[in-house]
Amino acid sequence: MIKDEGGSSNEDCVYVKLVSAEGYEMFVQRDIAIAGSTTMKAMLEGQFRESEDNVIRFPDISGIVLEKVVQYLHYKVKHSKSSGRLPEFPIQPEIALELCVAANYLQC
């Protein structure tokens, strides 16, 4: 279980651990994961093991793609209230298809 420094409960947990297909681990703020992905929100707020452990495993998403998803979640939160033109979110052509599949699954 991942807790903040105060040892608070799961609902107060600041970070969620995301684990890629290869076992790479990355951390994202819980509120960013919930705000950015409908799938992660359901996992973290529903009656799932992920909501208790604050760990989400993605056996079908590679580390490089999961890292890009985390970058996008931060981008999405940062620019969610922007009214002007948004800066481009760079995506390498080599991972574009796999990233689209992951984004579709995660609904982000």
MDAnalysis code that builds the backbone (N, CA, C; Angstrom):
import MDAnalysis as mda
import numpy as np

u = mda.Universe.empty(324, n_residues=108, atom_resindex=np.repeat(np.arange(108), 3), trajectory=True)
u.add_TopologyAttr("name", ["N", "CA", "C"] * 108)
u.add_TopologyAttr("resid", np.arange(1, 109))
u.add_TopologyAttr("resname", ["MET", "ILE", "LYS", "ASP", "GLU", "GLY", "GLY", "SER", "SER", "ASN", "GLU", "ASP", "CYS", "VAL", "TYR", "VAL", "LYS", "LEU", "VAL", "SER", "ALA", "GLU", "GLY", "TYR", "GLU", "MET", "PHE", "VAL", "GLN", "ARG", "ASP", "ILE", "ALA", "ILE", "ALA", "GLY", "SER", "THR", "THR", "MET", "LYS", "ALA", "MET", "LEU", "GLU", "GLY", "GLN", "PHE", "ARG", "GLU", "SER", "GLU", "ASP", "ASN", "VAL", "ILE", "ARG", "PHE", "PRO", "ASP", "ILE", "SER", "GLY", "ILE", "VAL", "LEU", "GLU", "LYS", "VAL", "VAL", "GLN", "TYR", "LEU", "HIS", "TYR", "LYS", "VAL", "LYS", "HIS", "SER", "LYS", "SER", "SER", "GLY", "ARG", "LEU", "PRO", "GLU", "PHE", "PRO", "ILE", "GLN", "PRO", "GLU", "ILE", "ALA", "LEU", "GLU", "LEU", "CYS", "VAL", "ALA", "ALA", "ASN", "TYR", "LEU", "GLN", "CYS"])
u.atoms.positions = np.array([
    [0.845, -1.165, 0.000],
    [0.000, 0.000, 0.000],
    [0.892, 1.230, 0.000],
    [0.524, 2.236, -0.749],
    [1.299, 3.455, -0.849],
    [0.585, 4.526, -0.042],
    [1.240, 5.004, 0.982],
    [0.631, 6.021, 1.831],
    [1.465, 7.278, 1.793],
    [0.822, 8.374, 2.126],
    [1.582, 9.601, 2.247],
    [2.352, 9.549, 3.565],
    [3.133, 10.576, 3.839],
    [3.992, 10.556, 5.009],
    [3.217, 10.447, 6.306],
    [1.972, 10.891, 6.339],
    [1.178, 10.839, 7.552],
    [0.569, 9.474, 7.811],
    [0.715, 8.511, 6.896],
    [0.174, 7.181, 7.089],
    [-1.333, 7.149, 6.999],
    [-1.901, 7.954, 6.135],
    [-3.355, 8.063, 6.031],
    [-3.951, 6.877, 5.298],
    [-5.278, 6.830, 5.241],
    [-5.993, 5.722, 4.610],
    [-5.874, 5.781, 3.093],
    [-6.390, 4.720, 2.427],
    [-6.302, 4.623, 0.972],
    [-6.947, 5.794, 0.266],
    [-8.095, 6.262, 0.766],
    [-8.763, 7.367, 0.099],
    [-7.941, 8.642, 0.154],
    [-7.095, 8.762, 1.175],
    [-6.262, 9.952, 1.328],
    [-4.891, 9.779, 0.693],
    [-4.627, 8.617, 0.130],
    [-3.329, 8.310, -0.451],
    [-3.022, 9.306, -1.570],
    [-1.815, 9.781, -1.588],
    [-1.433, 10.800, -2.550],
    [-1.033, 10.198, -3.894],
    [-0.384, 9.043, -3.887],
    [0.140, 8.454, -5.110],
    [-0.432, 7.068, -5.385],
    [-0.451, 6.737, -6.669],
    [-0.845, 5.425, -7.136],
    [0.344, 4.869, -7.915],
    [0.637, 3.593, -7.701],
    [1.718, 2.953, -8.447],
    [1.124, 2.283, -9.678],
    [1.699, 2.576, -10.832],
    [1.309, 1.945, -12.087],
    [2.433, 1.001, -12.491],
    [2.079, -0.217, -12.861],
    [3.079, -1.227, -13.212],
    [2.846, -1.663, -14.656],
    [3.893, -1.556, -15.477],
    [3.790, -1.900, -16.901],
    [3.935, -3.402, -17.117],
    [3.789, -3.814, -18.361],
    [3.899, -5.223, -18.733],
    [5.260, -5.808, -18.360],
    [6.310, -5.010, -18.456],
    [7.659, -5.490, -18.132],
    [7.990, -5.379, -16.650],
    [7.069, -4.805, -15.885],
    [7.305, -4.655, -14.450],
    [7.855, -3.301, -14.048],
    [7.980, -2.381, -14.996],
    [8.427, -1.034, -14.643],
    [7.365, -0.375, -13.786],
    [7.806, 0.313, -12.741],
    [6.881, 0.970, -11.831],
    [7.030, 2.476, -11.952],
    [5.902, 3.140, -12.003],
    [5.904, 4.608, -11.995],
    [4.772, 5.069, -11.095],
    [4.949, 6.229, -10.542],
    [3.972, 6.768, -9.609],
    [3.309, 7.997, -10.211],
    [2.024, 8.112, -9.958],
    [1.266, 9.275, -10.413],
    [0.356, 9.682, -9.255],
    [0.126, 10.970, -9.163],
    [-0.771, 11.445, -8.112],
    [-2.151, 10.847, -8.332],
    [-2.762, 10.399, -7.259],
    [-4.060, 9.743, -7.320],
    [-5.105, 10.632, -7.980],
    [-5.138, 11.915, -7.624],
    [-6.144, 12.813, -8.195],
    [-5.942, 13.019, -9.693],
    [-4.701, 12.979, -10.161],
    [-4.428, 13.108, -11.595],
    [-4.888, 11.851, -12.335],
    [-4.638, 10.679, -11.756],
    [-5.079, 9.419, -12.374],
    [-6.600, 9.371, -12.465],
    [-7.271, 9.793, -11.403],
    [-8.741, 9.769, -11.379],
    [-9.324, 10.778, -12.354],
    [-8.745, 11.968, -12.407],
    [-9.260, 13.014, -13.291],
    [-8.974, 12.713, -14.763],
    [-7.876, 12.016, -15.035],
    [-7.451, 11.839, -16.413],
    [-7.924, 10.588, -17.114],
    [-8.340, 9.578, -16.366],
    [-8.694, 8.294, -16.973],
    [-9.950, 7.726, -16.322],
    [-10.969, 7.501, -17.135],
    [-12.209, 6.908, -16.638],
    [-11.959, 5.500, -16.111],
    [-11.100, 4.755, -16.782],
    [-10.790, 3.390, -16.357],
    [-10.080, 3.383, -15.010],
    [-9.068, 4.225, -14.853],
    [-8.351, 4.285, -13.581],
    [-9.263, 4.792, -12.465],
    [-10.145, 5.727, -12.795],
    [-11.093, 6.225, -11.796],
    [-11.972, 5.077, -11.285],
    [-12.482, 4.261, -12.195],
    [-13.323, 3.129, -11.802],
    [-12.538, 2.148, -10.932],
    [-11.293, 1.895, -11.296],
    [-10.463, 0.963, -10.527],
    [-10.168, 1.488, -9.125],
    [-9.916, 2.797, -9.024],
    [-9.496, 3.375, -7.748],
    [-10.659, 3.753, -6.839],
    [-11.835, 3.924, -7.415],
    [-12.987, 4.315, -6.596],
    [-13.995, 3.181, -6.422],
    [-13.820, 2.093, -7.149],
    [-14.772, 0.986, -7.085],
    [-14.351, -0.069, -6.077],
    [-15.027, -1.171, -6.132],
    [-14.759, -2.302, -5.236],
    [-13.736, -3.244, -5.868],
    [-12.586, -2.721, -6.191],
    [-11.529, -3.489, -6.825],
    [-10.307, -3.524, -5.917],
    [-9.457, -4.513, -6.140],
    [-8.219, -4.614, -5.362],
    [-7.368, -3.353, -5.517],
    [-7.409, -2.760, -6.702],
    [-6.616, -1.552, -6.959],
    [-6.981, -0.417, -6.007],
    [-8.254, -0.335, -5.639],
    [-8.676, 0.735, -4.735],
    [-8.136, 0.517, -3.324],
    [-7.877, -0.726, -2.966],
    [-7.315, -1.028, -1.648],
    [-5.801, -0.910, -1.637],
    [-5.156, -1.389, -2.700],
    [-3.692, -1.436, -2.756],
    [-3.054, -0.163, -3.315],
    [-3.820, 0.626, -4.071],
    [-3.294, 1.788, -4.788],
    [-2.181, 1.377, -5.749],
    [-2.337, 0.193, -6.327],
    [-1.422, -0.320, -7.337],
    [-2.272, -0.811, -8.501],
    [-1.957, -0.327, -9.712],
    [-2.670, -0.781, -10.906],
    [-1.652, -1.425, -11.833],
    [-1.905, -2.675, -12.189],
    [-1.027, -3.414, -13.085],
    [-1.637, -3.418, -14.484],
    [-0.789, -3.136, -15.467],
    [-1.208, -3.114, -16.856],
    [-0.386, -4.142, -17.632],
    [-0.812, -5.403, -17.648],
    [-0.027, -6.458, -18.294],
    [0.057, -6.337, -19.810],
    [-0.769, -5.484, -20.402],
    [-0.759, -5.329, -21.856],
    [-0.208, -3.976, -22.319],
    [0.315, -3.182, -21.395],
    [0.838, -1.863, -21.764],
    [2.326, -1.822, -21.430],
    [3.140, -1.534, -22.444],
    [4.590, -1.489, -22.253],
    [4.992, -0.274, -21.415],
    [6.186, -0.355, -20.871],
    [6.693, 0.725, -20.023],
    [6.782, 2.064, -20.734],
    [7.271, 2.063, -21.965],
    [7.423, 3.323, -22.697],
    [6.059, 3.954, -22.996],
    [5.067, 3.117, -23.278],
    [3.720, 3.629, -23.551],
    [3.072, 4.115, -22.253],
    [3.239, 3.373, -21.175],
    [2.669, 3.785, -19.897],
    [3.287, 5.094, -19.424],
    [4.575, 5.261, -19.652],
    [5.238, 6.524, -19.302],
    [4.625, 7.681, -20.096],
    [4.358, 7.462, -21.371],
    [3.750, 8.500, -22.206],
    [2.331, 8.798, -21.741],
    [1.598, 7.773, -21.303],
    [0.255, 7.979, -20.760],
    [0.324, 8.874, -19.527],
    [1.280, 8.617, -18.642],
    [1.436, 9.438, -17.433],
    [1.763, 10.882, -17.822],
    [2.633, 11.057, -18.802],
    [2.944, 12.408, -19.285],
    [1.683, 13.092, -19.801],
    [0.853, 12.343, -20.545],
    [-0.378, 12.913, -21.075],
    [-1.358, 13.279, -19.962],
    [-1.450, 12.462, -18.934],
    [-2.352, 12.770, -17.820],
    [-1.963, 14.099, -17.172],
    [-0.660, 14.327, -17.014],
    [-0.196, 15.610, -16.471],
    [-0.499, 16.757, -17.436],
    [-0.276, 16.524, -18.724],
    [-0.574, 17.515, -19.762],
    [-2.058, 17.877, -19.739],
    [-2.906, 16.860, -19.632],
    [-4.358, 17.053, -19.641],
    [-4.811, 17.899, -18.454],
    [-4.274, 17.607, -17.272],
    [-4.636, 18.379, -16.076],
    [-4.116, 19.811, -16.188],
    [-2.882, 19.949, -16.652],
    [-2.269, 21.280, -16.764],
    [-3.048, 22.186, -17.709],
    [-3.567, 21.626, -18.790],
    [-4.223, 22.436, -19.811],
    [-5.749, 22.315, -19.814],
    [-6.318, 21.700, -18.787],
    [-7.767, 21.464, -18.770],
    [-8.592, 22.746, -18.733],
    [-8.049, 23.810, -18.188],
    [-8.807, 25.058, -18.095],
    [-8.319, 26.116, -19.083],
    [-7.480, 25.697, -20.003],
    [-6.968, 26.634, -21.002],
    [-8.058, 26.991, -21.993],
    [-8.100, 28.255, -22.338],
    [-9.093, 28.691, -23.320],
    [-8.452, 28.981, -24.672],
    [-7.146, 29.124, -24.679],
    [-6.452, 29.403, -25.924],
    [-5.977, 28.141, -26.606],
    [-5.095, 28.326, -27.543],
    [-4.534, 27.208, -28.301],
    [-3.628, 26.380, -27.390],
    [-3.811, 25.060, -27.442],
    [-3.007, 24.163, -26.614],
    [-1.683, 23.846, -27.295],
    [-0.615, 23.724, -26.508],
    [0.651, 23.312, -27.119],
    [0.557, 21.862, -27.591],
    [1.352, 21.553, -28.583],
    [1.334, 20.197, -29.138],
    [1.845, 19.201, -28.103],
    [1.210, 18.038, -28.054],
    [1.686, 16.951, -27.207],
    [2.461, 15.997, -28.108],
    [3.780, 15.950, -27.940],
    [4.589, 15.149, -28.872],
    [4.426, 13.648, -28.664],
    [4.262, 12.932, -29.767],
    [4.146, 11.472, -29.747],
    [5.087, 10.917, -30.819],
    [5.961, 10.007, -30.406],
    [6.869, 9.382, -31.360],
    [6.065, 8.441, -32.251],
    [6.305, 8.491, -33.551],
    [5.566, 7.633, -34.483],
    [5.689, 6.140, -34.157],
    [6.813, 5.733, -33.571],
    [7.034, 4.316, -33.277],
    [6.055, 3.767, -32.238],
    [5.519, 4.634, -31.373],
    [4.615, 4.157, -30.317],
    [3.178, 4.638, -30.515],
    [2.922, 5.330, -31.607],
    [1.614, 5.955, -31.815],
    [0.458, 4.951, -31.783],
    [0.582, 3.849, -32.473],
    [-0.501, 2.870, -32.527],
    [-0.742, 2.241, -31.146],
    [0.341, 1.812, -30.501],
    [0.220, 1.204, -29.178],
    [-0.330, 2.213, -28.160],
    [0.045, 3.468, -28.311],
    [-0.461, 4.530, -27.432],
    [-1.958, 4.753, -27.647],
    [-2.409, 4.697, -28.888],
    [-3.850, 4.838, -29.177],
    [-4.651, 3.701, -28.551],
    [-4.125, 2.490, -28.609],
    [-4.797, 1.341, -28.009],
    [-4.881, 1.523, -26.488],
    [-3.779, 1.956, -25.866],
    [-3.751, 2.178, -24.422],
    [-4.712, 3.298, -24.035],
    [-4.707, 4.395, -24.785],
    [-5.596, 5.524, -24.490],
    [-7.056, 5.108, -24.606],
    [-7.367, 4.278, -25.576],
    [-8.729, 3.781, -25.732],
    [-9.127, 2.934, -24.535],
    [-8.257, 2.027, -24.103],
    [-8.542, 1.182, -22.953],
    [-8.701, 2.008, -21.679],
    [-7.822, 2.994, -21.507],
    [-7.827, 3.808, -20.293],
    [-8.870, 4.919, -20.340],
    [-9.433, 5.153, -21.518],
    [-10.411, 6.219, -21.706],
    [-9.868, 7.555, -21.192],
    [-8.724, 7.931, -21.765],
    [-8.119, 9.213, -21.366],
    [-7.875, 10.096, -22.568],
])
